[in-house]
Amino acid sequence: MGKLRYLTRVISGVRFDKLNRVLEKVKEKSGQSKVFTFFDILICVARYGAGYYDYLMFGFYDMNGRQRDTYLTRVRNKKVMDLMNDPAYGDEFDDKLRFNQRFAKYLGRKTLNAETATVEELTAFLEGQEAIFAKINHGDCGRGVHKLYVKDFEGPAVMLDYIRENNLSVLEHVLPQHEDMTRLHPSSVNTMRILTDLVDGQVHVAYITVKMGRGGGVCDNSGQGGILCRVDTQTGKICSPATDDYFNVYEKHPDTGIVLQGYQLPMVPQAIALAKEAAREIPQVGHVGWDMAITPDGPAIIEGNECPGTDLCQLAPFYPEKRGLWPYYKELLGIK
């Protein structure tokens, strides 16, 4: 019944422009006709709870039914979140001001609430800083993140006026990066997404993805033009080519030329340990994606995502073996 309701909701709420782009991209990648793909998507909705974007992201057009059935689709992900995350605690993560206060010891940097800050407090916050990050409070996918350079403002009072005019509530010092993270893309703070699952007092790591910026962008998020790779949780090495939000695939970083597969990321065991420690802070939210920067002195959490989604972990170029995360969650949570 749940899948039938979802199928009805997908059909009634479909955005046909987006669906058509998916059909076009599948045809480009596989040669499959748009008509065949449309009906195959409906089958996947009914059988696996997959949306049409799932179909493209995971590469369902190049899989059999047994392979498709291993993927953590939209419906299945909702089930995982319903089992693991109490929505009453969502604001502990969604509200960046609250998050920065609750998780201050994990951040490795100073932060400031621009909604309440005085000019004197901002002046002290800016001391010794070339630039700061300023963010909207409830932004996602890298939206609403600005890097403000102190030299561009006549003084702290002018900067504070600008910050408030643009609803930039969250101010943070810029973290220095470990040289091996900077090498990937110098303009952005490149991070690892570490997904933790707290079950029966034990913290498990489902996957690690590394996110890198592109061009002159200061944000590593793929929604802002960045690229992603899968990381081997045991070795800390990148173990896939990169992809972006347009399903392009890169063996090398398109700007820096770094060969991605086999690249050793620094301090991965320490980053995992920090994510596991943070995962115990709010046990009512057991399923969290932690965005982790690596500084010369160790890992530092950028933010926690209590709705980490399914895209960063199961993109088709990441899993040539065509096996997704659903078996992991079925075993972990005892789902039949």
Disulfide bonds with the S-S distance in Angstrom:
none
